[in-house]
Amino acid sequence: MPAPRAAGAFAFLSGSWSGSGSIRLDDGRSEALKCRAYYSPKGDETLGLALRCASSSSKIELRAQLTATGSRVAGHWEERTFNASGTVAGHASGNNIKLAINGGGFSGSMAVTTDGKSQVISVATKVVALKGVSVNLRRD
């Protein structure tokens, strides 16, 4: 009988999540967001994700493919509404993932913290129009 496999680095994210949050714009305005996230672990160390958020004036449609090697995480992303793409690199520890995001005229950081059935996603950016995103999700 083969030995049981350990849960993958991204197993705690698996499935569908939804919730709300806010987007912070450079001019100081903040808008409410409604979001849905879909996480699809592939094997033990690879994760596909899709995040869709909408506010009264904008839409975000982010897709990413991440790979974990030990605690290191790397991959690529694309944002379909703005036709931008780039790379991510960072680390995972427990139920936390911290990433540096670059590409498409965009740079910033992203943190994902999951605690059972809830999740917080925080994005801080270094671009002109968008300063950050904060979203609270619950497992569907």
trRosetta pair geometry for C-beta under 8 A, 3 or more apart (Angstrom, degrees):
i j d omega theta_ij theta_ji phi_ij phi_ji
5 44 6.5 -121 168 -83 126 126
6 44 7.2 69 77 -145 78 129
7 11 4.1 -88 178 23 104 162
7 12 7.8 76 148 -42 135 73
7 44 7.9 151 155 -139 26 87
8 11 4.7 130 54 -45 76 93
8 41 5.4 146 74 -170 145 138
8 43 6.8 125 -101 121 142 51
8 44 3.8 -170 -99 -159 96 50
8 45 5.9 -144 -154 -58 103 39
8 68 7.7 137 174 46 86 130
9 44 7.1 81 -1 154 76 71
9 45 5.5 49 12 -122 116 64
9 47 7.8 -101 86 -34 92 116
9 68 3.7 -63 64 65 165 165
9 73 7.7 -174 140 -87 144 99
9 92 5.6 101 178 86 113 155
10 13 5.1 -45 -180 32 82 117
10 14 7.2 112 129 -52 82 76
10 39 6.9 -147 164 176 114 123
10 41 4.7 173 89 -98 107 106
10 45 7.7 109 2 -148 99 26
10 46 7.7 -75 21 97 137 19
10 47 4.0 -157 -150 -71 176 128
10 66 7.2 128 -75 85 143 117
10 68 6.7 175 -34 -13 93 131
10 92 7.7 -92 -75 -123 70 163
11 14 5.8 -22 -164 -18 45 118
11 41 5.9 -3 -89 -50 50 168
12 95 5.4 -98 124 -117 163 93
12 114 5.4 153 135 95 115 143
13 39 4.0 -100 136 159 103 170
13 41 7.1 130 67 -51 93 101
13 47 6.7 37 69 -140 138 139
13 49 7.7 -41 147 -93 140 117
13 112 7.6 21 -99 146 126 141
13 114 6.3 -148 -86 -52 72 161
13 119 7.8 74 -122 -104 80 146
14 39 5.6 -123 -107 100 25 106
14 40 7.4 64 -133 -116 73 26
14 41 5.2 -54 -85 1 101 110
15 38 7.7 -98 139 -143 28 57
15 39 6.3 7 44 55 39 92
15 139 6.1 41 98 -150 136 100
15 140 6.9 -156 153 48 108 88
16 36 7.1 -16 -168 -171 92 97
16 37 7.4 156 -157 85 46 54
16 38 5.5 -12 -105 -105 72 75
16 39 8.0 -166 -73 24 29 69
16 139 7.5 102 82 -162 53 60
16 140 4.2 -27 100 32 101 131
17 36 7.1 154 85 -160 54 50
17 37 4.4 -8 61 59 105 99
17 38 7.7 -166 25 -71 72 33
17 39 7.4 34 -2 -4 110 104
17 119 5.9 -16 -153 32 155 136
17 137 4.0 52 157 160 118 131
17 138 6.6 167 -155 79 81 26
17 139 5.5 -48 -100 -99 81 44
17 140 6.3 -152 -96 -16 23 85
18 34 7.9 4 -174 178 94 82
18 35 6.7 177 -150 96 54 58
18 36 4.8 -15 -102 -105 88 73
18 37 7.4 -173 -76 20 41 67
18 137 6.2 149 77 -147 10 90
18 138 6.7 -30 65 56 62 74
18 140 5.7 61 3 -69 102 103
19 34 7.9 -164 110 -152 30 54
19 35 5.9 -12 67 61 66 94
19 119 7.8 -168 2 63 148 85
19 135 6.1 124 90 173 111 88
19 136 4.9 -122 162 99 145 58
19 137 3.8 -150 8 -104 128 45
19 138 5.6 121 -73 4 108 72
20 32 6.5 -10 -174 -175 114 95
20 33 6.2 156 -161 86 61 61
20 34 5.4 -30 -102 -103 83 56
20 35 6.8 157 -100 16 28 83
20 135 7.1 -147 129 -144 19 75
20 136 6.7 -6 66 56 57 86
21 32 7.7 153 89 -158 30 55
21 33 4.8 -17 68 60 75 111
21 35 6.4 2 18 -3 106 127
21 53 7.6 -44 51 -136 107 135
21 121 7.5 -83 -58 63 165 89
21 133 6.6 72 118 175 134 77
21 134 4.9 -158 -170 102 118 56
21 135 3.3 -107 -18 -100 151 52
21 136 5.8 146 -78 8 92 65
22 30 5.0 13 177 178 127 107
22 31 6.6 155 -154 77 75 36
22 32 5.9 -47 -99 -105 76 40
22 33 5.9 176 -97 6 18 95
22 133 7.4 -171 95 -147 45 52
22 134 5.7 6 53 55 80 92
23 30 6.9 164 79 -155 45 60
23 31 5.2 -12 54 58 96 90
23 33 5.4 94 -26 -51 94 120
23 53 7.6 138 -57 133 117 136
23 55 5.5 -90 21 -49 127 146
23 58 7.1 -82 78 63 169 126
23 60 7.9 162 -90 -27 136 131
23 130 7.0 -53 -177 -140 105 98
23 132 7.5 179 -155 96 49 45
23 133 5.2 -15 -108 -104 72 82
24 29 7.8 163 -154 92 48 46
24 30 5.2 -21 -102 -103 65 88
24 130 7.5 102 82 -168 60 58
24 131 4.4 -62 109 71 104 106
24 132 4.6 14 44 55 116 84
24 133 7.3 -151 17 -70 76 36
24 134 7.8 43 -18 -1 105 97
25 28 7.1 -28 82 42 80 23
25 29 4.6 1 48 65 120 88
25 30 7.1 -163 13 -81 79 36
25 31 7.2 47 -22 -4 112 100
25 129 6.3 -35 -152 171 88 65
25 130 6.4 -50 -116 -106 57 47
25 131 6.5 107 -179 8 7 95
26 128 5.7 -24 -60 161 163 51
26 129 5.3 -103 0 -137 120 22
26 130 6.9 -39 -34 -21 88 14
26 131 5.7 141 -80 -44 54 99
31 55 3.9 72 126 -171 126 139
31 56 5.8 -129 -158 27 124 92
31 57 6.4 -116 -107 27 165 97
31 58 7.5 119 73 28 154 98
32 55 6.2 147 78 -132 45 87
32 56 7.4 61 53 -21 83 95
33 53 4.6 3 -173 -176 122 115
33 54 6.8 144 -150 69 71 29
33 55 5.1 -50 -89 -72 69 87
33 60 7.9 -6 -140 20 131 119
33 133 7.0 24 -13 -151 163 100
33 135 6.3 -67 89 -96 130 100
34 53 6.8 163 80 -151 39 64
34 54 5.8 -17 56 58 88 83
35 51 6.5 -7 -167 -172 114 88
35 52 6.7 160 -150 87 63 49
35 53 4.0 -20 -96 -96 93 89
35 54 7.9 167 -80 15 53 57
35 135 5.0 -3 21 -146 156 140
35 137 6.6 -78 92 -85 113 105
36 51 7.6 174 89 -149 47 46
36 52 5.2 -2 56 57 90 97
36 53 7.9 -178 23 -74 53 52
37 49 6.7 -12 -171 -168 95 102
37 50 7.1 164 -154 87 49 53
37 51 4.8 -6 -107 -105 86 80
37 52 7.8 -176 -79 24 43 61
37 119 7.7 -84 51 86 149 148
37 121 7.6 141 -65 -34 151 147
37 137 5.8 -28 19 -118 122 164
38 49 6.8 159 84 -154 57 53
38 50 4.6 2 53 54 104 98
38 51 7.8 -160 25 -70 63 43
39 47 6.2 -23 -165 -166 93 110
39 48 7.5 149 -160 82 44 54
39 49 5.1 -10 -106 -105 68 90
40 47 7.0 140 75 -162 48 58
40 48 4.3 -15 65 63 104 101
40 49 7.2 -173 23 -76 71 42
41 44 7.9 12 172 -127 117 16
41 46 7.0 124 -164 83 58 55
41 47 5.3 -32 -101 -102 60 76
41 48 7.9 -163 -75 24 14 69
42 46 4.4 -42 69 91 93 111
42 47 7.0 175 17 -90 78 22
42 48 6.1 55 -20 -12 117 100
43 46 5.2 50 52 26 104 102
45 67 5.9 45 135 -163 94 70
45 68 4.6 -127 -158 61 86 82
45 69 6.9 65 -175 -74 142 48
46 65 7.1 -8 -171 -175 98 87
46 66 7.1 161 -156 87 50 52
46 67 5.2 -16 -102 -102 76 76
46 68 7.7 -149 -69 17 33 73
47 64 8.0 16 105 105 91 93
47 65 7.4 165 85 -155 51 43
47 66 4.6 -8 58 59 99 99
47 67 7.8 -172 21 -75 70 33
47 68 7.7 49 -7 -18 106 100
48 63 7.7 -12 -173 -170 85 90
48 64 7.5 168 -154 89 44 51
48 65 5.6 -14 -103 -104 70 74
49 62 7.8 -4 113 115 97 93
49 63 6.9 169 90 -152 56 48
49 64 5.0 -3 56 56 100 91
49 65 7.9 -177 21 -78 71 32
49 66 7.1 18 0 1 113 109
50 61 7.8 -13 -168 -171 89 74
50 62 7.2 159 -156 89 43 56
50 63 5.1 -9 -104 -103 74 80
51 60 7.0 -19 115 119 95 107
51 61 7.7 170 87 -151 56 31
51 62 4.4 -5 58 61 99 105
51 63 7.8 -173 23 -74 66 37
51 121 7.7 171 -130 -175 148 175
52 59 7.7 -14 -167 -174 81 93
52 60 7.0 167 -151 89 36 66
52 61 5.3 8 -111 -110 81 72
52 62 7.7 -166 -72 29 41 66
53 59 7.2 165 89 -158 54 49
53 60 4.4 8 54 51 96 108
53 133 7.3 122 74 -156 172 138
53 135 6.9 -109 -99 -90 136 140
54 58 7.4 -167 -148 98 53 46
54 59 4.8 -10 -107 -109 82 79
54 60 7.5 -156 -70 24 42 67
55 58 5.2 20 48 49 104 77
55 59 7.7 -152 27 -71 64 41
58 81 7.7 109 -178 145 83 156
59 81 5.1 174 92 -100 91 150
60 79 6.6 -52 -158 -149 77 112
60 81 6.3 -107 -117 18 28 139
60 133 7.5 -4 -28 -100 169 157
61 79 6.5 123 73 -164 57 61
61 80 4.3 -45 93 49 117 105
61 81 5.1 123 22 -30 96 93
62 77 6.3 -12 -168 -171 96 113
62 78 7.5 162 -150 85 52 42
62 79 5.1 -24 -96 -101 73 79
62 80 7.8 -158 -78 5 24 79
63 77 6.8 160 87 -155 47 63
63 78 5.4 -8 60 59 93 88
63 79 8.0 173 21 -86 65 33
63 80 7.0 48 0 -32 107 106
64 75 5.9 86 174 119 95 132
64 76 6.8 -172 -146 97 70 41
64 77 4.1 -23 -97 -101 97 84
64 78 7.6 172 -79 19 54 57
64 88 6.6 19 -151 1 133 142
65 75 5.0 -160 96 -164 57 119
65 76 5.9 9 51 53 92 79
65 77 8.0 -172 22 -79 57 47
66 73 5.5 -1 -174 -172 115 105
66 74 7.2 152 -151 81 68 25
66 75 3.8 -103 -103 -22 48 152
66 88 6.7 -45 -101 79 97 130
67 73 7.2 158 79 -151 40 57
67 74 5.9 -24 60 66 88 75
67 75 5.7 143 8 -76 72 93
68 71 7.5 -32 -165 -142 102 14
68 72 6.9 148 -155 82 57 48
68 73 5.2 -25 -97 -95 74 77
68 92 5.7 -38 -118 23 126 137
69 72 5.1 -18 65 67 84 103
69 74 7.6 -7 11 16 105 104
71 91 4.8 23 143 -161 93 102
71 92 5.7 -149 -159 62 63 63
71 93 5.9 26 -147 -76 121 76
72 89 7.7 -17 -172 -166 93 82
72 90 7.7 164 -155 97 56 30
72 91 5.7 -46 -103 -102 41 76
72 92 8.0 -22 65 17 3 79
73 88 7.2 -30 125 123 97 104
73 89 7.0 159 91 -155 63 37
73 90 5.1 -15 62 70 103 74
73 91 6.0 163 10 -106 91 17
73 92 5.2 87 -44 -26 123 98
73 97 6.2 20 -6 -150 168 104
73 99 6.5 -73 93 -91 123 98
74 87 7.4 -13 -168 -176 84 101
74 88 6.7 167 -152 91 40 66
74 89 4.9 6 -108 -108 82 76
74 90 7.9 158 -76 23 51 51
75 87 7.2 165 93 -156 36 64
75 88 5.2 -5 62 55 80 103
76 85 6.8 22 174 178 102 101
76 86 7.0 -169 -151 105 73 29
76 87 5.5 -44 -103 -104 68 57
76 88 7.0 -180 -94 13 16 83
77 85 6.4 -176 95 -149 54 63
77 86 6.0 -9 57 61 90 69
77 87 7.5 154 16 -111 82 9
77 88 5.8 68 -22 -29 112 113
77 101 6.8 -19 27 -141 147 105
77 103 7.4 161 60 57 90 133
78 84 7.1 169 -154 92 56 45
78 85 4.0 -16 -103 -100 80 99
79 82 5.1 9 110 46 115 97
79 83 7.5 -54 89 3 72 11
79 84 4.8 5 49 58 104 91
79 85 7.2 -166 18 -74 63 51
79 104 7.1 -174 32 102 106 169
79 106 8.0 57 8 -4 138 164
80 83 7.0 24 -160 -78 34 49
82 104 7.4 105 114 165 110 135
83 104 7.9 178 112 -140 51 126
84 103 6.8 143 167 120 90 86
84 104 2.8 102 -165 -178 98 152
84 105 6.8 -94 -126 40 128 87
84 106 5.9 78 161 -5 148 128
85 103 5.7 -54 115 139 44 135
85 104 5.5 122 35 -52 32 121
86 101 6.6 94 91 177 128 72
86 102 5.0 -146 171 103 135 49
86 103 1.5 177 -99 36 110 134
86 104 5.1 -112 -38 2 107 90
86 106 6.5 -143 -5 64 149 99
87 101 7.9 175 91 -150 44 45
87 102 5.6 -8 58 63 83 92
87 103 5.7 120 9 -37 62 127
88 99 4.6 -4 -172 -173 111 129
88 100 6.9 158 -154 76 57 48
88 101 5.4 -15 -102 -101 86 67
88 102 7.8 165 -84 23 40 68
88 110 7.4 -38 -134 36 124 125
89 99 6.8 135 68 -152 23 77
89 100 5.5 -17 64 53 78 98
90 97 6.7 96 100 175 128 74
90 98 4.9 -147 -179 101 133 59
90 99 3.7 -127 -3 -102 143 47
90 100 5.7 153 -68 3 95 68
90 110 8.0 -128 -21 62 160 81
91 97 7.6 -165 101 -146 37 54
91 98 6.0 2 57 56 73 91
92 96 6.9 164 -154 90 55 52
92 97 4.7 -17 -102 -101 85 79
92 98 8.0 174 -84 21 39 61
93 96 5.3 -14 66 64 78 101
95 113 6.5 72 118 -163 90 57
95 114 4.5 -114 177 67 110 82
95 115 6.5 129 111 -77 153 48
96 111 7.1 -17 -166 -168 93 92
96 112 7.1 159 -154 85 45 57
96 113 5.1 -4 -106 -104 83 77
96 114 7.8 -165 -74 22 42 68
97 110 7.8 -7 112 112 95 92
97 111 7.1 163 86 -153 56 45
97 112 4.4 5 52 51 102 102
98 109 7.1 -6 -173 -175 84 108
98 110 7.5 167 -153 88 42 52
98 111 5.1 -5 -106 -106 75 83
99 109 6.7 159 86 -158 52 60
99 110 4.6 -9 60 58 103 95
99 111 7.6 -175 23 -75 69 40
100 107 7.8 -6 178 -166 87 85
100 108 7.8 178 -156 98 54 31
100 109 5.7 -35 -105 -102 53 76
101 106 6.7 -35 128 126 105 103
101 107 6.6 165 92 -150 68 39
101 108 5.1 -10 58 64 108 74
101 109 6.6 176 11 -95 89 20
101 110 5.6 62 -33 -13 123 109
101 123 7.6 -5 12 -144 149 103
101 125 8.0 -49 73 -105 123 81
102 106 7.2 167 -152 92 28 66
102 107 5.0 12 -109 -109 71 86
103 106 6.3 -11 76 56 50 89
103 107 8.0 115 10 -78 38 67
105 127 6.8 80 135 -120 83 117
106 125 6.6 -50 -161 -147 88 117
106 127 5.5 -31 -118 -59 67 134
107 125 7.1 127 82 -157 42 68
107 126 4.8 -24 80 52 92 112
107 127 7.3 143 35 -53 59 83
108 123 6.1 59 127 178 138 83
108 124 5.3 -170 -167 96 106 52
108 125 3.7 -59 -75 -106 144 52
108 126 5.5 178 -78 3 74 75
108 127 7.3 -62 -45 -11 115 91
108 132 7.9 171 -159 -99 142 71
109 123 7.2 176 89 -149 47 50
109 124 5.2 5 52 53 90 95
110 121 7.0 -12 -168 -169 96 88
110 122 7.1 163 -152 86 49 51
110 123 4.9 -9 -103 -102 82 80
111 120 7.8 -1 109 108 93 92
111 121 7.4 166 85 -151 53 42
111 122 4.8 -2 54 56 98 98
112 119 6.6 -7 -170 -173 88 107
112 120 7.4 167 -150 84 42 52
112 121 5.3 -5 -104 -104 78 77
113 119 6.9 164 86 -154 48 58
113 120 4.9 -2 56 54 97 96
114 118 7.3 169 -152 92 55 44
114 119 4.5 -14 -104 -103 77 92
115 118 5.5 -11 64 66 87 90
115 119 7.5 173 22 -82 61 44
117 138 5.9 22 147 -160 90 79
117 139 4.5 -100 -150 24 74 112
118 136 6.9 -14 -169 -173 103 89
118 137 7.0 152 -159 85 54 52
118 138 5.6 -27 -102 -102 69 68
118 139 7.6 -98 -62 -8 31 81
119 136 7.4 153 82 -160 52 45
119 137 4.4 -16 63 63 102 100
119 138 7.6 -177 20 -79 80 24
119 139 7.6 95 -13 -52 108 75
120 134 7.5 -14 -170 -167 92 83
120 135 7.3 158 -156 84 47 53
120 136 5.7 -16 -102 -103 73 68
120 137 7.7 -175 -78 22 27 75
121 133 7.2 -13 116 114 98 101
121 134 7.3 167 88 -151 59 37
121 135 4.5 -2 56 57 102 102
121 137 6.9 36 -6 -6 105 114
122 132 7.2 -6 -174 -174 75 114
122 133 7.4 172 -152 89 35 60
122 134 5.2 5 -111 -110 76 79
122 135 7.9 -164 -71 26 41 63
123 132 5.7 170 92 -154 65 65
123 133 4.2 18 46 47 112 94
123 134 7.6 -150 29 -65 66 46
124 131 7.4 -24 -149 162 64 63
124 132 4.8 -14 -107 -102 52 112
125 130 5.2 25 59 105 152 93
125 131 6.2 -163 55 -156 90 19
125 132 6.0 -172 11 -76 82 53
127 130 5.4 21 73 51 114 85
130 133 7.6 -8 -179 -42 115 92
